[in-house]
Amino acid sequence: MKKQKVAIVGGGILGRLLALTLIERREDKLELSLFDKNIESGFGSCSFTAAGMLAPFAELEKAETEVFKLGFESLSLWPLILKKWCCDVFYRNSGTLVVAHTQEQQDLDLLSSKMRKYENYSSEIQPLTSSDIQNLEPDLSKKFQRGLYICHEAHLDVRALLPSLSQALSAYRNVHQNFGIYVDDVQAGKILLGNQWVDFDWVFDCRGLGAQGALHGLRGVRGEIMKVRAPEVLLNRPIRLLHPRYPLYVVPLENQEYILGATLIESESTDNISVQSVLELLSAAYSIHSGFAEAQVLEFSAQLRPAFSDHCPRVIVEDQKFLRINGLYRHGYLVSPALCEKVVSIFCEVK
Ligand SMILES: Cc1cc2nc3c(=O)[nH]c(=O)nc-3n(C[C@H](O)[C@H](O)[C@H](O)COP(=O)(O)OP(=O)(O)OC[C@H]3O[C@@H](n4cnc5c(N)ncnc54)[C@H](O)[C@@H]3O)c2cc1C
């Protein structure tokens, strides 16, 4: 039987995971080509800059129900994905600790009331006193009087994950990965490479902000993070500090490395991180643990998150066999597994 030719344009988290999900279900029926203008590590993509938090409840501070649902479903898919394809990638499901300074306690109550609307609330969320916080994270500043512990949230190392997904794809003979290849246009049944149209049965546009010209209302929302090595800090799980102006998360990785993030700026500037953002991130980090003063700065990064006005991801069926998936905003890792399942079910319905 003739195999269906599939093109996935864009190899960020979404494109790579979609490629694996599709090929796993339909290995004998597909010839799949993945294209990305960047290199295999993912450097230069939004996915490369992410902090890797898988936090559907904590994100309810700003996110919509749809993101929560996709994220909650994805939370149970991630361990299966990692086991199948990326078992060496750092992943931890030790939950999230949310705290606020005394004058911002109402923000904790607000988040708690948003989370309470969801049925899993009572099994997932524990209100904490200051001694509970100390038991959970003994190294954290003692000034936090109350907090919330979200038990089953997780985080992973995105820098290890992206090449690992690519490695997993290279094990399939009928997958062709094309890194360093710019795709000039994407249409139903074909993609433009240089001045040559190449035909495909199926086309999936996963270009993130690269699809801005084709998707009305898609915009970039700037985010900046820092990576530090902090030998004097021992935190076991992501800590989120709620603050009306200077919110912060600290995400622990291996080797005493921490990601401090992230700014959320309505700008499409791709300039380097600003001094103001550095000052804000570091001051907030210092306020949760004074040991960050001794940390070594490893990296600053800035990227644009692809977003629609409602900040929800969209699967747009342009044609029966031409789909655009975009607008993952600050939730690409959180929602991709469930979103890929949704796309694969659309794929399987078409004869
Ligand atoms: C600072 C920061 C922190 C974040 N933290 C988190 C987090 O903790 N958890 C979470 O879930 N999400 C987080 N995110 C959001 C997440 O990174 C994005 O939602 C996600 O990366 C979007 O993935 P994507 O695959 O849709 O797009 P991208 O990662 O942008 O991938 C699109 C790909 O398409 C390629 N491309 C574009 N145009 C072309 C073309 N013409 N030809 C060929 N290739 C092309 C690009 O090279 C790129 O690799 C964060 C984002 C930022 C900026």
The ligand as an SDF file (V2000), in Angstrom:
LIG
                    3D

 53 58  0  0  0  0  0  0  0  0999 V2000
   10.9080   32.5280   28.9510 C   0  0  0  0  0  0  0  0  0  0  0  0
    9.9210   31.4270   28.5940 C   0  0  0  0  0  0  0  0  0  0  0  0
    9.6200   30.4590   29.5320 C   0  0  0  0  0  0  0  0  0  0  0  0
    8.6970   29.4460   29.2250 C   0  0  0  0  0  0  0  0  0  0  0  0
    8.4310   28.4730   30.1500 N   0  0  0  0  0  0  0  0  0  0  0  0
    7.5280   27.5070   29.8630 C   0  0  0  0  0  0  0  0  0  0  0  0
    7.2320   26.4900   30.8100 C   0  0  0  0  0  0  0  0  0  0  0  0
    7.8090   26.4540   31.8960 O   0  0  0  0  0  0  0  0  0  0  0  0
    6.3000   25.5450   30.4860 N   0  0  0  0  0  0  0  0  0  0  0  0
    5.6480   25.5540   29.2840 C   0  0  0  0  0  0  0  0  0  0  0  0
    4.8010   24.6810   29.0600 O   0  0  0  0  0  0  0  0  0  0  0  0
    5.9230   26.4990   28.3580 N   0  0  0  0  0  0  0  0  0  0  0  0
    6.8310   27.4700   28.6240 C   0  0  0  0  0  0  0  0  0  0  0  0
    7.1050   28.4360   27.7030 N   0  0  0  0  0  0  0  0  0  0  0  0
    6.3250   28.4610   26.4580 C   0  0  0  0  0  0  0  0  0  0  0  0
    6.8730   27.5060   25.4270 C   0  0  0  0  0  0  0  0  0  0  0  0
    8.2470   27.7070   25.2740 O   0  0  0  0  0  0  0  0  0  0  0  0
    6.1420   27.7270   24.1040 C   0  0  0  0  0  0  0  0  0  0  0  0
    4.7640   27.6230   24.3050 O   0  0  0  0  0  0  0  0  0  0  0  0
    6.5700   26.6660   23.0900 C   0  0  0  0  0  0  0  0  0  0  0  0
    7.9530   26.7050   22.9170 O   0  0  0  0  0  0  0  0  0  0  0  0
    5.8790   26.8490   21.7510 C   0  0  0  0  0  0  0  0  0  0  0  0
    6.2800   25.7180   20.9910 O   0  0  0  0  0  0  0  0  0  0  0  0
    6.0760   25.6350   19.4430 P   0  0  0  0  0  0  0  0  0  0  0  0
    6.6660   24.3450   19.0150 O   0  0  0  0  0  0  0  0  0  0  0  0
    4.6650   25.9450   19.1000 O   0  0  0  0  0  0  0  0  0  0  0  0
    6.9010   26.8840   18.8530 O   0  0  0  0  0  0  0  0  0  0  0  0
    8.5000   27.0910   18.7230 P   0  0  0  0  0  0  0  0  0  0  0  0
    9.2580   26.5610   19.8620 O   0  0  0  0  0  0  0  0  0  0  0  0
    8.6680   28.5420   18.3810 O   0  0  0  0  0  0  0  0  0  0  0  0
    8.8530   26.2150   17.4650 O   0  0  0  0  0  0  0  0  0  0  0  0
    8.5680   26.6090   16.1580 C   0  0  0  0  0  0  0  0  0  0  0  0
    9.6700   26.0860   15.2820 C   0  0  0  0  0  0  0  0  0  0  0  0
    9.3760   26.4080   13.9310 O   0  0  0  0  0  0  0  0  0  0  0  0
   10.5570   26.7240   13.2810 C   0  0  0  0  0  0  0  0  0  0  0  0
   10.2440   27.5790   12.1270 N   0  0  0  0  0  0  0  0  0  0  0  0
    9.5870   28.7630   12.1310 C   0  0  0  0  0  0  0  0  0  0  0  0
    9.4600   29.2330   10.8900 N   0  0  0  0  0  0  0  0  0  0  0  0
   10.0470   28.3230   10.0730 C   0  0  0  0  0  0  0  0  0  0  0  0
   10.2350   28.2370    8.6610 C   0  0  0  0  0  0  0  0  0  0  0  0
    9.7800   29.1880    7.8380 N   0  0  0  0  0  0  0  0  0  0  0  0
   10.8940   27.1780    8.1720 N   0  0  0  0  0  0  0  0  0  0  0  0
   11.3590   26.1900    8.9900 C   0  0  0  0  0  0  0  0  0  0  0  0
   11.2020   26.2260   10.3160 N   0  0  0  0  0  0  0  0  0  0  0  0
   10.5480   27.2680   10.8490 C   0  0  0  0  0  0  0  0  0  0  0  0
   11.3920   27.4420   14.3270 C   0  0  0  0  0  0  0  0  0  0  0  0
   12.7710   27.3550   14.0240 O   0  0  0  0  0  0  0  0  0  0  0  0
   11.0280   26.7040   15.5970 C   0  0  0  0  0  0  0  0  0  0  0  0
   11.9490   25.6840   15.9010 O   0  0  0  0  0  0  0  0  0  0  0  0
    8.0550   29.4320   27.9580 C   0  0  0  0  0  0  0  0  0  0  0  0
    8.3850   30.3940   27.0170 C   0  0  0  0  0  0  0  0  0  0  0  0
    9.3210   31.3820   27.3200 C   0  0  0  0  0  0  0  0  0  0  0  0
    9.6870   32.4020   26.2760 C   0  0  0  0  0  0  0  0  0  0  0  0
  1  2  1  0
  2  3  1  0
  2 52  2  0
  3  4  2  0
  4  5  1  0
  4 50  1  0
  5  6  2  0
  6  7  1  0
  6 13  1  0
  7  8  2  0
  7  9  1  0
  9 10  1  0
 10 11  2  0
 10 12  1  0
 12 13  2  0
 13 14  1  0
 14 15  1  0
 14 50  1  0
 15 16  1  0
 16 17  1  0
 16 18  1  0
 18 19  1  0
 18 20  1  0
 20 21  1  0
 20 22  1  0
 22 23  1  0
 23 24  1  0
 24 25  2  0
 24 26  1  0
 24 27  1  0
 27 28  1  0
 28 29  2  0
 28 30  1  0
 28 31  1  0
 31 32  1  0
 32 33  1  0
 33 34  1  0
 33 48  1  0
 34 35  1  0
 35 36  1  0
 35 46  1  0
 36 37  1  0
 36 45  1  0
 37 38  2  0
 38 39  1  0
 39 40  1  0
 39 45  2  0
 40 41  1  0
 40 42  2  0
 42 43  1  0
 43 44  2  0
 44 45  1  0
 46 47  1  0
 46 48  1  0
 48 49  1  0
 50 51  2  0
 51 52  1  0
 52 53  1  0
M  END
$$$$
